[in-house]
Amino acid sequence: MCLATAYKTQAAEENLLMRNVQRIECHDGQVFLTDLMDRQVVIEGELVMADLVENVVIVRERG
């Protein structure tokens, strides 16, 4: 199983959005992050990068 940690703008602890992300969906200008416990975070913005080797996802907020 491949799990990721999602950050806004850059991979830094102060930019943490969610750990153990199992699913990422993008539509209508929103990024939906879902973790192992089926908790969901919705960000207005776009997916910038997903590094599945390092398990890092970067999201840019719109605004």
VMD Tcl script that draws the C-alpha trace (Angstrom):
set ca {
  {0.00 0.00 0.00}
  {1.29 3.44 -0.90}
  {0.40 6.20 1.56}
  {1.47 9.83 1.29}
  {1.75 12.96 3.37}
  {0.11 16.03 1.83}
  {1.45 19.56 2.24}
  {0.41 22.96 0.94}
  {2.97 24.80 -1.19}
  {6.07 22.86 0.01}
  {7.02 19.83 2.10}
  {7.48 21.36 5.56}
  {5.87 20.40 8.87}
  {4.17 23.80 9.20}
  {2.46 23.18 5.83}
  {1.06 19.75 6.72}
  {-2.45 19.08 5.41}
  {-2.88 15.36 6.08}
  {-0.87 12.22 6.85}
  {-1.58 8.69 5.59}
  {-3.34 9.89 2.44}
  {-4.71 6.90 0.56}
  {-6.78 8.66 -2.10}
  {-6.54 11.94 -4.02}
  {-9.28 13.24 -6.29}
  {-9.27 16.51 -8.21}
  {-12.35 18.10 -9.76}
  {-14.06 21.45 -10.08}
  {-11.01 23.33 -8.75}
  {-10.84 21.28 -5.56}
  {-8.46 18.62 -4.26}
  {-10.02 15.92 -2.09}
  {-7.61 14.10 0.23}
  {-8.79 10.98 2.06}
  {-6.77 9.18 4.73}
  {-6.80 5.59 6.03}
  {-9.60 6.35 8.47}
  {-11.75 7.82 5.64}
  {-11.37 11.35 6.99}
  {-11.42 13.90 4.20}
  {-9.83 17.30 3.67}
  {-10.97 19.47 0.75}
  {-8.67 22.21 -0.55}
  {-9.66 24.87 -3.06}
  {-6.72 24.68 -5.45}
  {-4.71 22.24 -7.52}
  {-2.43 19.26 -7.22}
  {1.13 20.43 -7.95}
  {3.15 17.25 -7.43}
  {2.84 13.68 -6.22}
  {6.13 11.87 -5.49}
  {5.11 8.28 -4.82}
  {8.67 7.15 -4.10}
  {9.06 9.73 -1.31}
  {5.34 9.57 -0.40}
  {4.88 13.35 -0.66}
  {2.01 15.28 -2.23}
  {2.07 19.06 -2.76}
  {-1.15 21.07 -3.16}
  {-1.36 24.75 -4.09}
  {-4.26 26.61 -2.51}
  {-6.18 29.01 -4.68}
  {-6.62 32.47 -3.35}
}
mol new
graphics top color blue
foreach p $ca { graphics top sphere $p radius 0.5 }
foreach p [lrange $ca 0 end-1] q [lrange $ca 1 end] { graphics top cylinder $p $q radius 0.2 }
display resetview
